Amino acid sequence: MRYQDTGIRTALAFALILSLFLVLGCKKKEAEKKKEIRAVPVITGQVSLRNVEYELDQVGTLEASHEVTLRSAIEGHVTDILFEEGKEVKKGEILVRLDAAKIQAEIRNLEARMEQLKIRLENKKRTLQRYAPLIKKDLISQQQFDDLLSETKEIDAEIIQAKANLARQKELLSYTVIKAPFDGVAGARIFSVGHYLRVGDPVVTIVTLDPLEIAFHAPEKFKSDLFVGQDVVLTVDSYPDRRFTGKIFFISPRVDVDTRSFLVKAQVSNNKPLLNPGMFARVRVITEVHEKALTVPWESVIQTEEEASIYVLEGEVARKVVVRLGKTTPDWAEILTADLSPGTPVILEGKFAVKDGTKVEVKK
């Protein structure tokens, strides 16, 4: 009887353990099932359209379109300084005068000398007219006539030389007045009244500040993208928040074989003026525009060595889309190849937690 009771207890214990395993197994399956259908929380953005601009970014140095250092063409003392440092001057405006007293005296002497020579020449010519019929009658010798003719020619030659000397002195007189050759801004004053200038000494530098020019080199692949009249935008460190505009006026017909680049020059408006020659500037030229291009937030892009991809939403399911990127910025990326529509949701946060076909839940 004891053996029978023991068998019954063993069977009951086995049945209890089996039931316990069945219950635990069902609960585990239910937990796994719940785990499988749990949606992944994500934050989304969307596909949008925008005009995407492709740019050439280069650097260069600003230069004056016209700049000249005026130098003294004669020797002399400075009598007047009529310009102000850093102030605008107009073309033809007198900047400096030199002492012209000696030159003016020489001009007066030459003018008087010419008058004397002209009087002598007239007398000689009248004498020649009187001698002409006399020589035919042998009343004067041929030698006398020839001597008088030679004197007339010598006086004529002296007059020609005096005229040349007078013209030279008048030219020197013009050099005593130094004028601005074009509209611009005067540079620093480097001497005072009374200073003695020698030939070739610098007087003042005149610079045109509006417009300025900038030269930069562009890689040869941009040769077909640039043209005369094309807009450029400049930035300088002195005014980081300002943009200065200009236009290309020269494109070199030759590509440098060493750098594989070509020279480009642009004129930059500077009517304030805020820019100065010698400033370092960054140049931006828009070379191409993709109008109404598809773009996505940069946060949505997943890049690996093999491909770039994004996850879009189809209802509550994530779908992987392999894409080819165009221009990228810290905020967005251009999509060149993908069948997407504007407004399509794309996953921003949570993109690494999903796979193709994963159920998701959009969080705000």
C-alpha positions as a printed Julia matrix, in Angstrom:
364×3 Matrix{Float64}:
  0.0     0.0      0.0
  2.9     2.28     0.78
  4.35    1.67    -2.68
  1.07    2.63    -4.29
  0.87    5.92    -2.37
  4.43    6.75    -3.28
  3.71    6.25    -7.0
  0.66    8.48    -6.81
  2.64   11.24    -5.13
  5.4    10.96    -7.73
  2.89   11.2    -10.58
  1.24   14.21    -9.01
  4.62   15.93    -8.55
  5.56   15.19   -12.16
  2.24   16.58   -13.38
  2.73   19.72   -11.27
  6.22   20.31   -12.64
  5.0    19.74   -16.2
  2.2    22.24   -15.68
  4.67   24.75   -14.29
  6.93   24.38   -17.34
  3.95   24.78   -19.68
  2.85   27.96   -17.91
  6.36   29.42   -17.95
  6.76   28.51   -21.63
  3.53   30.23   -22.55
  4.51   33.34   -20.63
  7.91   33.38   -22.37
  6.29   33.06   -25.78
  3.87   35.83   -24.93
  6.76   38.05   -23.79
  8.73   37.31   -26.94
  5.66   38.0    -29.06
  5.12   41.32   -27.28
  8.8    42.12   -27.74
  8.58   41.36   -31.45
  5.65   43.67   -32.08
  6.93   46.54   -29.88
  7.33   49.67   -32.11
 10.68   51.52   -32.18
 10.28   55.17   -31.19
 11.67   57.57   -33.8
 11.74   61.28   -34.63
 11.18   62.22   -38.27
 11.79   65.01   -40.72
 10.71   65.12   -44.33
 11.87   65.31   -47.92
 11.75   68.89   -49.24
 12.48   70.86   -52.39
 15.02   73.67   -52.6
 17.25   75.39   -55.13
 20.73   73.93   -54.62
 23.62   76.18   -55.61
 27.04   74.79   -56.5
 29.86   77.2    -55.75
 33.51   77.86   -56.47
 35.25   79.11   -53.33
 38.7    80.66   -53.75
 40.85   83.29   -52.06
 42.63   86.36   -53.38
 44.02   89.79   -52.54
 42.22   93.03   -53.3
 44.03   95.43   -55.6
 43.37   98.96   -56.77
 42.08   99.21   -60.32
 44.29  102.31   -60.7
 47.28  103.08   -58.49
 50.27  105.29   -59.22
 53.09  106.86   -57.25
 53.71  110.32   -58.68
 57.4   111.26   -58.9
 59.15  114.53   -59.5
 60.3   115.07   -63.09
 62.56  118.01   -62.15
 64.63  119.28   -59.26
 63.29  122.02   -57.08
 61.98  123.19   -53.73
 58.38  122.45   -52.72
 56.42  125.71   -52.41
 52.87  124.37   -51.87
 51.26  121.12   -50.73
 47.59  121.22   -51.66
 46.37  117.68   -50.9
 45.28  116.08   -47.63
 46.36  112.6    -46.67
 43.62  110.02   -47.17
 41.27  112.49   -48.86
 39.7   112.21   -52.28
 41.27  114.07   -55.18
 39.86  114.74   -58.64
 41.54  114.26   -61.98
 43.55  117.38   -62.87
 43.55  118.7    -59.3
 46.84  120.38   -58.3
 48.55  118.43   -55.53
 52.04  119.98   -55.2
 53.82  123.04   -56.61
 57.59  123.41   -56.99
 59.6   126.64   -57.21
 59.32  127.79   -60.84
 61.18  131.14   -60.63
 64.36  130.0    -62.45
 62.44  128.28   -65.22
 60.17  131.28   -65.69
 63.23  133.56   -65.93
 64.81  131.29   -68.53
 61.57  131.33   -70.51
 61.56  135.13   -70.53
 65.21  135.19   -71.67
 64.48  132.78   -74.49
 61.43  134.73   -75.6
 63.51  137.94   -75.71
 66.3   136.17   -77.55
 63.82  134.92   -80.15
 62.49  138.42   -80.7
 66.03  139.69   -81.32
 66.75  136.88   -83.73
 63.52  137.48   -85.61
 64.42  141.18   -86.05
 67.9   140.3    -87.3
 66.42  137.72   -89.64
 64.0   140.23   -91.13
 66.87  142.71   -91.69
 68.98  140.07   -93.37
 66.1   139.03   -95.61
 65.48  142.62   -96.7
 69.18  143.03   -97.45
 69.11  139.88   -99.54
 66.19  141.27  -101.51
 68.2   144.42  -102.23
 71.34  142.44  -103.17
 69.54  140.14  -105.6
 69.35  142.69  -108.51
 72.78  144.16  -107.65
 74.62  140.89  -108.09
 73.24  140.58  -111.58
 74.77  143.96  -112.41
 78.07  142.97  -110.76
 77.63  145.81  -108.25
 78.36  143.37  -105.4
 80.44  140.24  -105.4
 79.04  136.76  -105.27
 81.03  136.23  -102.08
 79.18  139.07  -100.33
 75.85  137.67  -101.39
 76.74  134.13  -100.27
 78.01  135.4    -96.89
 74.77  137.26   -96.32
 72.73  134.19   -97.3
 74.76  132.07   -94.85
 74.14  134.57   -92.04
 70.42  134.45   -92.78
 70.41  130.65   -92.56
 72.41  130.73   -89.31
 69.92  133.14   -87.74
 67.08  130.95   -88.92
 68.76  127.94   -87.3
 69.27  129.88   -84.06
 65.56  130.7    -84.01
 64.68  127.03   -84.47
 67.02  126.09   -81.6
 65.58  128.87   -79.41
 62.06  127.6    -80.09
 63.12  124.1    -79.05
 64.74  125.46   -75.89
 61.64  127.49   -75.14
 59.4   124.46   -75.6
 61.64  122.45   -73.27
 61.55  125.15   -70.6
 57.76  125.36   -70.85
 57.63  121.59   -70.45
 59.81  121.87   -67.34
 57.53  124.62   -66.08
 54.57  122.27   -66.37
 56.48  119.78   -64.21
 56.53  122.3    -61.35
 52.78  121.75   -61.0
 52.02  118.13   -60.04
 48.39  117.13   -60.71
 46.23  114.1    -60.02
 46.11  111.84   -63.12
 42.71  110.38   -62.18
 40.06  110.44   -59.46
 41.25  108.68   -56.34
 42.46  108.96   -52.78
 45.76  110.57   -51.81
 48.25  108.56   -49.79
 50.57  109.68   -47.01
 52.46  112.97   -47.18
 56.18  112.25   -46.97
 57.65  115.78   -47.01
 56.88  119.38   -46.07
 57.0   122.75   -47.77
 60.61  123.71   -48.48
 61.71  120.13   -49.12
 64.07  119.78   -52.1
 62.93  117.19   -54.59
 65.3   115.55   -57.01
 64.36  113.89   -60.27
 62.58  110.62   -59.52
 61.78  111.37   -55.88
 58.28  110.11   -54.86
 55.69  112.83   -54.29
 52.42  111.06   -53.4
 50.54  107.86   -54.21
 47.06  108.09   -55.73
 44.78  105.07   -55.42
 41.35  104.4    -56.9
 39.2   102.71   -54.24
 36.0   102.23   -56.23
 35.93   99.84   -57.89
 38.62   97.51   -56.59
 39.84   94.4    -58.33
 40.52   90.89   -57.09
 42.45   88.18   -58.91
 42.12   84.47   -58.09
 42.89   81.12   -59.71
 40.18   78.61   -60.57
 40.75   74.87   -61.19
 40.55   73.98   -64.88
 37.37   71.9    -64.39
 35.5    75.19   -63.88
 36.62   76.62   -67.25
 33.19   76.12   -68.83
 31.3    77.36   -65.76
 32.75   80.89   -65.59
 32.04   83.8    -67.93
 32.64   87.54   -68.18
 29.89   89.45   -66.36
 29.26   86.63   -63.86
 28.49   87.71   -60.29
 30.95   87.11   -57.44
 30.52   87.56   -53.69
 33.39   88.52   -51.37
 33.91   88.33   -47.63
 36.79   89.8    -45.62
 37.87   89.29   -42.02
 37.4    92.99   -41.22
 33.66   92.75   -41.9
 32.71   89.09   -41.36
 28.96   89.76   -41.51
 29.01   91.77   -44.74
 28.91   90.56   -48.32
 30.49   92.55   -51.15
 29.47   91.98   -54.75
 31.33   92.25   -58.02
 31.5    90.93   -61.58
 34.09   88.95   -63.5
 35.73   91.05   -66.22
 38.69   88.86   -67.24
 39.21   85.13   -67.71
 42.63   84.01   -68.82
 42.6    82.1    -72.12
 45.48   79.98   -70.82
 45.55   77.2    -68.22
 48.73   76.95   -66.15
 50.27   73.54   -66.82
 51.85   73.34   -63.36
 48.81   74.21   -61.21
 46.1    73.13   -63.7
 44.3    76.39   -62.98
 43.58   79.66   -64.77
 43.53   83.31   -63.72
 40.24   85.14   -63.15
 39.76   88.83   -62.31
 36.68   90.57   -60.96
 35.75   94.17   -60.22
 34.23   94.77   -56.79
 31.96   97.68   -55.91
 33.36   99.71   -52.99
 31.4   102.96   -52.87
 31.39  103.25   -49.05
 34.42  102.6    -49.13
 35.04   99.82   -46.63
 37.56   97.74   -48.56
 41.21   98.58   -49.13
 43.86   97.33   -51.52
 45.93   94.55   -49.99
 43.06   93.0    -48.02
 42.75   89.2    -48.06
 39.33   88.14   -49.36
 37.35   84.96   -49.93
 35.61   84.76   -53.29
 32.43   82.78   -53.98
 31.08   82.2    -57.48
 27.86   80.29   -58.14
 28.7    77.92   -60.98
 25.52   75.82   -61.17
 21.97   75.81   -59.75
 19.76   72.72   -59.37
 16.26   74.14   -59.16
 13.66   72.29   -57.04
 16.15   69.62   -56.03
 15.16   66.91   -53.55
 16.8    67.34   -50.16
 16.61   65.63   -46.78
 17.83   66.69   -43.33
 21.47   65.71   -42.92
 20.55   63.87   -39.69
 18.61   61.33   -41.73
 21.58   60.19   -43.82
 23.49   57.01   -42.99
 26.85   56.75   -44.72
 29.05   53.67   -44.88
 31.99   52.74   -47.07
 29.64   50.9    -49.41
 26.64   53.22   -49.7
 24.54   56.09   -48.44
 20.99   55.45   -47.34
 17.99   56.85   -45.5
 14.91   55.35   -43.87
 11.51   56.58   -45.0
  8.16   55.75   -43.45
  5.47   53.75   -45.2
  2.65   53.99   -42.72
  4.15   52.71   -39.49
  6.94   50.74   -41.14
 10.52   51.87   -41.87
 11.81   51.3    -45.41
 15.46   51.57   -46.35
 16.24   53.64   -49.46
 19.73   53.67   -50.96
 20.55   57.15   -52.33
 23.28   59.01   -54.22
 24.14   62.31   -52.59
 24.78   65.6    -54.32
 25.71   68.7    -52.39
 25.76   68.34   -48.61
 25.74   70.9    -45.81
 25.61   70.56   -42.01
 21.81   70.99   -42.29
 20.72   69.1    -45.41
 21.82   66.82   -48.23
 20.79   66.8    -51.87
 19.38   63.49   -53.18
 20.31   62.82   -56.8
 18.95   59.31   -57.32
 15.86   58.13   -55.44
 12.15   57.89   -56.17
 11.01   60.22   -53.4
  8.24   62.78   -53.15
  8.34   66.07   -51.26
  6.85   65.66   -47.8
  7.84   61.98   -47.45
  8.75   61.34   -43.77
 12.35   60.32   -43.11
 13.78   59.06   -39.83
 16.15   61.42   -38.02
 16.58   59.99   -34.53
 16.31   56.23   -34.21
 17.65   55.47   -37.7
 20.32   53.17   -36.29
 17.76   51.21   -34.22
 15.58   50.15   -37.18
 15.93   47.84   -40.14
 13.98   47.55   -43.35
 10.44   46.58   -42.34
 10.74   47.58   -38.66
  7.56   48.92   -37.09
  8.11   52.4    -35.68
  6.3    54.9    -33.53
  6.79   58.6    -34.34
  7.57   60.75   -31.34
  7.29   64.53   -31.29
